[in-house]
């Protein structure tokens, strides 16, 4: 089991030591159970390895640590919750976290936030000045914590929210790794066949002196076009990609592309369920923090990666402000599944919308996790069909003329 060194505070003051844990998160939980508020948790031996290595290696490690990783934000939220719960003032807590931050960029950001606090700026506004580090949802929830006086609870809930987001990203990457590898291999194989294999057979086919089969003519034409205009194809592909990125960066383009993603076969339902899980979890988190339903929907709209769904959530807020019920506004949005609508109806009747939204989030999270794990199995038959068609065209185009030549030679004998 990995061994971690830590620095923290308890009633007796600063504490340092070592403990065994499966991960840094479990180490933080263990320290909290011992009554110690952790400020720094590092795998044992990492610092010594850095000191023992050459100077250029140390500089390289420092450069690699400049970026803010998701685990840095997770540890920041968990540590800040622990410190605030222990009664440590926010300025002192930020000072301790600044010293223990392993990311140079996070350290500089926390220093700027602390300077803003010292000048009289609210914590949420201090975070809002760094949108590339703290997103709109993070800032909105901190603002809610300031309004309700429960900042420590907010940071714990943000920790769990970011843990869920990181888990979903890892699941998506894992599910797409195999299909992307197969698709890249197919593209490379087609390029090699067109540029190297088919031209080698072209000279043989010309000696036949007979009309070539359709499949062979298609292969020869494709190969000639690739060799002659290959540079134009690459340039067109790069230009199309750049134009697409510019178009998606615009508001109408982003809205149209996000709407299209929900209609993609196989992937579309998974994207929708993932967005609904995120929406339900954010809504439950906001309502549990004592926010009104109108303000909660504003916060939820900011968490949506999909602009089409975000627009629908904003429309729900407008409908509720006009006096509509949450259920009726959700029905009018036309993006929620019957399960979500039923949970909203029961939640409004019982006054437990936050609890039922959390159940919806857990339900769809498990559903998305299962579908992502089986995504490769769903895509595999499609890839096999494409591979089969490619192999069939190649086999017919290459071997049919040779077969005709063999039959002609046998007749000649």
N, C-alpha and C positions, 0 to 999 in steps of 0.2 A: 504494500500500500504506500502511496506517495507520502512524503514527510514535508510539512510546511513550517516555516518560521513566521512568527506574527509579532506585531506590536499593537497594543490596545490600552484602554483605560478601564478601570473599575473604581470602586469606592476608595481603595488605597492609593490610587494614582496610576501612573504609567506602568504597563506590564509587558514583558517580552518573554518569548519562549518558543517551544516547538510542539507540534502535535501531528499525529497520523490521521489522514482523512482521504476519502476517495477523490475529492475535488475541492477547489477553493470555496465553493458554496457550502459544502458540508462542513468545512473547517470553520466558516463564519457561523453556521448554526451551532456548532459545538462550543465555540467561544461565547456566543450569546447565552447558551444554556449555563455556562460557567460564570456568568455575570460580568464578562469582559466585552467591552465595545471595541471591535477590531478597527484599526486604522490601516494596517498593512498586512497582507497575507501573500507570501511568495513561496514557490517550491524551493525546498532546501537544496543548496548546491548551485543554484543558478547564478548567484552573485559571485561565488568563488570561481566558477568556471569563466565568468567574464573577466575577473581580475587576473586569472592565470593566463588568459589568451593574449595574443598580440594586440598592440594598440589599434591597428586597422580593423581587427575583428570587433573590438569594443565599440569603435565608431560606427561600424556597420550595424551592430545590434541596436545602438542608440537611434540610428536612422530608421531602422525597421520599426522601432517602438514609437516613432513620432505620430503615426496615425492612430486614431481612436478606434479600437476594436469593440464589437458588441459586448464582449466580456468586461471591458473597462467600464462601460455604462451600467452593466448589471451590478458590478461590484460597487460602483459609486452610489447607486440608488440604495443598495442593501446597507452599506456602511453609513450613509447619511440617515437612513431610518433608525439604525441602531443607536447612533450618537444622539439624535434628537429625542428618542425614547428614553435615553439615559439622562436627559436633562442638560446636555451640553449645548451652550449657545450656538446659534447658527454660524456666527463669524468664526468662533473657535473650531467648530466642526469643519468648516470649509478650509481653514488654515491647516488642520491636520490631514485632510484628504488631499490637499494640494501637495504637501510634502511626500505623501505616500503614493501618489499617482505614478504609474509606470510609463504612461504616455505623455510625451513632451507637450503635445497639442492640448491634451486634457488639462495638464498642469497650468499651461498658460491661460486657458479658458477659465479655470476656477480662480486663478489670480485676478482676472478681469472682473468676474462676477463678485468676488469679495471686495474689490475696489469700488464697484458700483454700490454694494450694500453700505459700505462705509460712508459713501457720499449721500446716502439717504434714499437710494432707489430700492423699490420692492424686489424681493427675490425673483418673482416671476418675470418682472421686466428685465432684471439682470440676465436671466436665462434667455429671454426673447431676443436679446442683443446678439446672440450667437445661434442663428437658425440652423447652421450646418452641423451643430453638435446637439442641440436640444430642439426637437421637432415641435410642431404646433400642439400636438396632443400632450406632450410632456409639459410645455409651458401652461397650457390650459388647466391641467390637473394640479399643477403647483399653485396656480391662481385660486383654484377651488380650495386647496388646503389652506391658503392664507385667509380666505373668506370664512371658512368653518373652524379655523384654529386646530386642524388635525393634520399638520404637515407630515408628522411621523408615519401616520397610517397611509397617507397618499404615496409616500416614497416606497413603502412596502408593497402597495398595490401596483405601483409602476414597475417595481422589480419583477413581480409575477407576470405583468403584462409583457414586459420586454423579454422575459424568459420564453413565453409562449410564441412571441414573434420570431425569436431566434430559432426555436424548435421548428417552426413552420418553414422558415427559409432553408434550414438544413434538410428537411424532408423533401422540399421541391428540388434542391440541387441533387439529392441522392436519386430521386425518381427520374430526373432528366438526363443523368449521366450516361446510362446505357443507350437510350434512343439517339442522343446527340453523337455518341461515338459511332453508332451504326450509320447514321446519315452522313457524317464526315467521311467515313470509310467508303461509302457508296459514291460520293462525289469524287473522291480521289481516284477510285477505281475507274470510274467513267472517263475521267481526264486522262489517265494513263492509257486506257484502251484506245481512246480517240487519237492520241498523239503518237503512241509508240506501236501498239499492236496492229491496228487496222491498216496503217500505211505499209506495214511489212507484208500483208496479204494482198495489197492493191496490185503490186506487180504480178503476182501469180494469177489474179483474176483477169488481168488484161490479156494474158496469154491464152485464155480459154477461147476467145474469139466468138463467144455466144452471148446471147442476152442474159444478163445476170438476174437472179430473183429480186423481188421487191425489197426483201429484208436486207439483202447485200447492197443494193443501190442506196437504201436509206443510211446504212452504216458508212458507206464511202462518202456520201454527201455530207453527213454529219462530221466525219473526220476531216474532210477538206475545209469545211466551214470553220471548224475549231482551230485548225492549223493556220488558216489565212487570217481569220478575224478573232483569234483568241484574245489578243490584247484589247480589242474593242469590247469583247464580252466582259473582261475583268474591269475595264474602265467604266462600262455601263453599270456593272454590279456595284462598284464603289460609289458611283454617282447616285444610283438609286437609293443606296443605304443612307448617304448623307442627306438627300432630299427627304427621305422618310423621317430621319431624325429631326430635321428642321420642322417638318409638318407636325410631328407628334409633340414638339415643343410648344406649338401654338395651342390656344384653348380649344378651338373647334376640332383640330386634329386629335388632341388628347381625348376629347369627349367621344369622337367617332371611333377611335381605336379601342378605347375602354368598352364601348358598347359592343364592338365587334368581338372582343375577347370573350364575352359572355356567350357568344353564339358559336364558338369553335367546337366542333364535335369532340367528344371525350374530355377535352381540357376545359371547355366552357362551364359545365356543371361543377367541376372541381373548383374553378376560380370563383364561381358564385357562392358555393358553400364556404369557402375560405373567407370571402368578404363578409358573409353573414355571420360567421363565427367571430370575426374581429369586431364587427359592428355590435353584436349582442354583448360581447365581453366589455367593450368600451362603454356601452349604455349602462350595463350593470354596475360597472366601476363608478361611473359618474353619479348614478342615482344613489348608490350606497354612500357616497361622499356628501350627500345632502343637497345636491343640485336640483333645481327645478327641471321638469321635463323639457321645457323649451331650451334652457341653457345646455342641458345634457345633449340634446340633439345637435346643437351647434358644435359641441366638443366632438361628438361622434362623427359629424360630417368632416371634421378636420383629420380624423384618423383614417378615412377611407382612401386607399390607393387608387380606387376606381372612381373617376370623376362622374361617370354616369350614375352610380349609386349615391355618390355624395350629393349630386343635384336632387335626387329623389328624397334624400334625408332632409335637405334644406326645404324642399316642398312640404314635407311632413311638419316641420316646425312652423311654417307659414299657416298650414291648415289648422294646427292646434291653437295658434294665436288667434285664429278666426272663430274659435269655439268648438272645433271638431274634436272628437275623442281620438285617443292614440290608435285604437283599432281601425277606425274609419280612415284616418290619415294613412295608416300602413296599407290598407286595402287600395286606396287611391294611388299609392306609389307604384304598385304593380311590379315590385321586385322581390317581395317576400314570398317564401314558400308557405303552403298551408300549415305546416308545423309551426312556423314562427307566428303566423296570424293566430293560430289556436292558443299558443302560449301567451300572446299579448292579451287576448280576450280574457283568459283565465286570470292573468295578472291584474288586469284592471278591475275585475270583479272582487278579487281577494286583497288587492292593495299590495301585492308582492311582485311587482313587475321586475324589480332588480333580481330577485331570486330565480324567477322563471327565465329571465334573459341569460343568467349565468348557466342554467341548465341547457338552454339552446346553444350557448357557446361551447359547452362541454360536449354536447351531442354532435354538433357539426365538426368540432375539432377532431373527435374520434373518427367520424365518418371521413373527413379529409385525409387523416393519417392513414386510414385503411386504403382509400382509393389511390393515394400517392404510392403506397407500397405495392399496389397491384397495377400501377400505371404502365410499368414495363410489360407486364403480361397482356394488357389491353392493346398496346401499340405493337407488340411483337408480331401478331398475325398480319398487320398492315405492312410492316417492313418486309416480312417474308414474301408477301404477294408482290411487292415492288421488286425485290431481289429476283424472284422467279421470273417476272416479266422481262427484266434486264438480261438474265441468263438465257432465256428463250430467244430473245431477239439476237443476241450475240451468237448463240449456237446456230440458229437458222441462217443468219447472215454469213457466217464463216464456213460452215460445213455443207450447206446446200450446194454451192458451186463446186466444191471438191467432190461431193457425192455425184453430181451430174457429170463431172469430168471422168470419174471412175466408171460410171455406167457407159459413157461414150467409148471409152477405151476397150471395155469388154465387148461391146457390139462390133468394134473394129476387128477384134480377133476372130 
